[in-house]
Amino acid sequence: MAAHRCCFPVWLFILCSFSLFIIAGSQETTVAPEQHASVLDNPQTAAETAEQTAGESGGVEERRWEGTEVRDAAAQKQAEPAVLQPTPQPKDDFQEELVVRPLHSGDIYASFQFRTLWETDFMRGNKVSHYRLFPKSLGQVISKFSVRELHISFTQGYWRTMQWGQPYLPSPPGAELWVWFQDSVTDVDATWKELTNVLSGIFCASLNFIDSTNTVQPSASFKPLGIGNVTDHRFLRYATLPREIVCTENLTPWKKLLPCGSKAGLAVLLKSEKLFHSSFHSQAVHIRPVCQDWQCKTTSWELRQTLNVVFDLHNSGQGKREWSLFKMFSRTLTEACPLASSSKIYIDITDNPEGEQFELSPATSLLSQAMVLGDRRTFSVYDLTQQDTFGSVRSLNLLIRWKSTEGDMLRPLLHAERYVAGYGLQTGEIHTLMYNHHPYRSFPVLLLDSVPWYLRLYIHTLTVTSKGKDNKPSYIHYQPSKDRVRPHLLEMLVQLPPNSVTEVTVQFERALLKWTEYTPDPNHGFYVGSSVISSLVPSTVAMDTNSTRERPLFSSFFPCKEESSYFVRVYTEPLLVNLPTPDFSMPYNVICLTCTVVAVGYGSLYNLLTRSFQIEEPSPGLAKRIANVIRKMRGFPGTMG
Amino acid sequence: FTLSIYLSIYLSIYLSIYLSVCLSDSAGQFFSSGHTNNWAVLVCTSRFWFNYRHVANTLSVYRSVKRLGIPDSHIVLMLADDMACNHRNPKPATVFSHKNMELNVYGDDVEVDYRGYEVTVENFLRVLTGRLPPSTPRSKRLLSDDRSNILIYLTGHGGNGFLKFQDSEEISNVELADAFEQMWQKRRYNELLFIIDTCQGASMYERFYSPNLMALASSQVGEDSLSHQPDLAIGVHLMDRYTFYLLEFLEDIHPASKANMNDLFKVCPKSQCVSTPGHRTDLFLRDPGSVLITDFFGSVRKVEITTEAIDLTDPIKEVEERPANGDVHKEMHSYVDQLPVSEIIHQKPKQKDWHPPDGFILGLWTLILLVFFQTYGVKHLRHIF
């Protein structure tokens, strides 16, 4: 009986605990598939759309349905019973893309673009706490510092425009940072300083060297690339560090910002040993608000991570005009990033319509056309979200084999170069040459020069000449430097006549630095950042002005306002200027010299003054001394005189 | 009666739980080393390509501590020059410690916190003492506390009582000792292991006076530290002898290994190093034989097991991310013209201060004169002049 009575409450207890477990378990199970579903959300829809595009395309024109389809599918998902998604999560989307442009010089240009779009609002005191594809570190930076736009690039090497054509995304050697702040920011300079410090931590770079001596506020260049109606340049800051080194430590945090890291998708190709063994390497992060839909009433945040690299024919290619993914990156592709809604490789085959220049394998039937840099280009497209792209070997290794070495690249319409002239260590002259190669059209360029204070520009010697005649700029903005406070800023709007060279010269004087202001290696010289040339270059074909239409990522960075021209930014070489350097061993020499003077001069004088002179008895000769010694030995005391 | 039985059953259950809690607390020697976190400050102070070996020294220690579990967020790595992507490096993005490119100590996921011109005596001392500007990011800070074991490794060119930074400045052994004392007073470390690989390295730890410091050096006062082996393809010496054998020693250490500091003191005897490695333990309170290598080079986490059940089933309240004013801002946005030529040309230069227009001042004078003549007339002018 007792046992029976004892059993009953035990059973009750077990029952209670079981029911508790079940409740807990059921809550767990309801949470788990929700997360799972949200993760899988995009790949599913992506796969659907991929199938659709595969069905629709096949001809020359590849149609793009992704944008609308993805949105509809996502909307349907959300319309489903709200058990799975209690609160509507802000939608986000990730795309990855690789463009390969075989260059006539035998080199090869590869450009990666990764875009994360997020329909959220960081502004107006919104606390964004749940991140999915968008990196949290950057999201926090945006909301903490009220950043409207942020563009940062790290580049090693100089882009050779005349050999390689225009890059899809230009960047100057070293590090470049430009930021538009929201108009709610009261102390822009302090926010900028803090922001650079934080970014230096995120990207493992010496961006904390950005201070007032290398920051400028351009008045006409660097308009915002995202949407927005306010362009008060008080909220813009621009700075370059031309000497910034770029290496693996910068690539590591950059890769960590990607949703798939370097584990899957195109990012597996990013091996530092290959990427830095190249003629040109540039990696960048661009954050800006963009239109959510065609109406453009709400904004999304766009994070665009780009990486451009040019492999040298002789250095990386062993002199053979034959390239493959494996040869370039020492990896092949096996899958797309599962979080990406689109994952594509584009190969530029415009100069090779019939395959007479180079051979591409495996062959693809998918073609695409895009307006890039004022030209209509044709691309072979490999869609990584489809399994048949990888073939039976389950891996994709693109092979480009050149057949002929003939053929010319289309000459870029605009390019620029810069150098320092003069001799000696007192004065010099900066020459900037801007070439307009268009046979009959002139176009405007906006030149921005930011020169450190230790080169004192003689602004009265500024001349702008083209074709031997004075070319008067229609807009000049010059802000003189202040020693150790701010740099020179010179902005000029110049019309470049057709088929001409326009030369801008200005003389300068080299300042003397204080001895603590020199770098540890002053003999190396001091860098002056690249000039920035922004221009509206006439286009040969009508450009696409519809900013909301789906386009390949590489052709949709700069918004296009008119059909007849396209916007391009060109950077010149940075300058390396020698400053008069003192002899740093001078203090040591002075000490040595002083010691010598003291020891020899003063010492001997002191010696003469303090010594008491007395007549010394002449010392006995050698024979007498020996005789004395003998005498001592024999026991006679005393010495002989 | 039945009630008492239930009570006794419940009591016995609670008692057994309580006992098990007590038992887990009694594992005292489990926390004997007294530290809960590990930090490392690894510094190469030499610039220029021919000092490749100093960067390789630092990176090999970095590789070891990272392999043994100290995360990048707890390592402050300072490299005074960029050897990996130097233009003279025949294999970019690599730094090798062994001949024939056998071991790449640079790795594929390195994070350098201070590099180039940032490596200065001032920054080094600021990192140690924690007196950094407020906006310095976390990765550039030594956020240690009184439960931290810190490994400090320095390499470069030094002399009797000083270490050169970038060929342009020096840190003296007195400054270094004072910095450690400041760290101790600010409770920034529990125990500190100091290793230096320079010429006359032992002179750098002579002046230490703070407790819980252990120091090792590659050479005695009056001795040079020598480099280990040149590589013909890279063209420079790859590593210094002391750190080379230190790396070989550390490569055999794994997180669970029981090697202690006495083993570390035996690294690189004079027959291998040519110089005489030195060590100093008089400031250290524990017996070096009881200090594991992983107390400083690794981050072996002590895990405390709790037997209390923590209820995690409470649903976390979702913060409403979208306020209701989502429909308020509905004006049409548009992209900005990148080069608005006419706008730029007609851009007004910014006016500095407001000043009255020129006509106004002229008018004012006219008014004054008019009032004057109205009141006095012309004939009174002679009274004035």
Interface residues (C-beta under 8 A of the other chain):
Chain A: A2 R5 C6 P9 V10 I23 A24 Q27 E28 P86 T87 P88 P90 T120 D121 N126 K127 V128 S129 H130 Q156 K193 E194 N197 V198 S200 G201 I202 C204 S206 N208 F209 S219 A220 K223 P224 L225 G226 I227 G228 N229 T231 R243 I245 V246 C247 T248 E249 T252 P253 K271 S272 E273 L275 F276 H277 P289 C291 Q295 C296 K297 T299 P444 L446 S474 Y475 L493 T519 P520 D521 S534 S535 L536 S547 F558 P559 K561 F567 F584
Chain B: T2 I5 Y6 I9 R47 F48 D82 A84 C85 K91 P92 A93 T94 Y106 G107 D108 D109 V110 E111 V112 D113 R115 G116 Y117 E118 P133 S135 T136 P137 R138 S139 K140 Q166 D167 S168 T313 P315 E318 V319 E320 E321 R322 P323 G326 K330 E331 M332 H333 S334 Y335 V336 D337 Q338 L339 P340 V341 I344 I345 Q347
